[in-house]
Every structure is written in structure tokens, then in C-alpha cells.
Amino acid sequence: MVQRLQSLINEHQIKQINICRFGDSKLHDQSEEWSFGHEYIQVGGQPYNLDRVVTFKVVDQVLHLYF
């Protein structure tokens, strides 16, 4: 998952990542700063386990991750 998301970020020149709830698409967090670990992504100051990503989409250089 980490490699796939890193490829998407580079390919689409992602400027921001939004963290959303899958059930209702409610925005939980967003940031223009992120970093990857082995099984997580840190968006802003909050880590998120990539094993819990249900789906994702790219819209206008924004990566939306749904947990």
C-alpha cells in the first residue's frame, strides 16, 4: 500500500492529503505535510494505519484516504 500511494502522489503531483471516514465521507483530517512509515502514513501530526484504508481517490491534486 505504501508503494502504491507514493506512486500516486508522485504521478498526480499531490499537494494535500485528506483523511475521511468511509461510511459518510466526513473529513477527519487534512494536511499538506505527510510522511510514510512501514505500515502507516502520518498526515500532519497524526499517524494512520494503512492496513485500515478502505479506498482512496485523487481529485485535483488532493489524495482522499477513506478509513
C-alpha positions as CSV (number, residue, x, y, z in Angstrom):
1,M,0.0,0.0,0.0
2,V,2.8,2.4,0.8
3,Q,4.4,2.0,-2.6
4,R,1.1,2.3,-4.4
5,L,0.3,5.6,-2.5
6,Q,3.8,7.0,-3.1
7,S,3.4,6.3,-6.8
8,L,0.0,8.1,-6.9
9,I,1.4,11.1,-5.0
10,N,4.3,11.4,-7.5
11,E,2.2,10.7,-10.6
12,H,-0.6,13.2,-9.7
13,Q,1.7,15.8,-8.0
14,I,-0.4,15.5,-4.8
15,K,-0.4,18.8,-2.8
16,Q,-2.7,17.7,0.1
17,I,-4.0,14.5,1.8
18,N,-7.4,14.3,3.3
19,I,-8.4,11.7,5.8
20,C,-12.1,10.8,5.5
21,R,-14.5,8.3,7.1
22,F,-15.6,5.7,4.7
23,G,-19.2,5.4,6.0
24,D,-20.2,9.0,5.5
25,S,-17.2,10.6,3.8
26,K,-16.8,13.1,6.7
27,L,-13.5,14.9,6.6
28,H,-11.5,13.8,9.7
29,D,-8.1,15.4,9.0
30,Q,-6.2,17.1,6.2
31,S,-2.6,18.4,5.7
32,E,-0.1,19.5,3.1
33,E,2.5,17.6,5.1
34,W,2.8,13.8,5.3
35,S,5.4,11.1,5.7
36,F,5.3,7.3,5.4
37,G,6.4,4.6,7.7
38,H,6.3,0.8,7.1
39,E,2.6,0.4,7.7
40,Y,1.4,3.9,8.3
41,I,1.1,7.4,7.0
42,Q,1.5,10.4,9.2
43,V,-0.7,13.2,8.0
44,G,0.0,16.5,9.8
45,G,0.9,15.2,13.3
46,Q,-1.4,12.1,13.3
47,P,-0.4,8.6,12.2
48,Y,-2.9,6.4,10.3
49,N,-2.5,2.6,9.8
50,L,-2.6,1.9,6.1
51,D,-4.0,-1.6,6.7
52,R,-7.2,0.2,7.6
53,V,-7.6,2.1,4.3
54,V,-10.9,1.0,2.7
55,T,-10.4,3.0,-0.6
56,F,-8.9,6.2,-1.9
57,K,-9.3,8.6,-4.8
58,V,-7.5,11.6,-6.3
59,V,-9.3,14.8,-7.0
60,D,-7.5,18.0,-8.2
61,Q,-4.1,17.1,-6.7
62,V,-5.7,16.0,-3.4
63,L,-5.5,12.4,-2.2
64,H,-8.5,11.3,-0.2
65,L,-7.9,8.3,2.0
66,Y,-11.0,6.6,3.4
67,F,-10.7,4.7,6.6
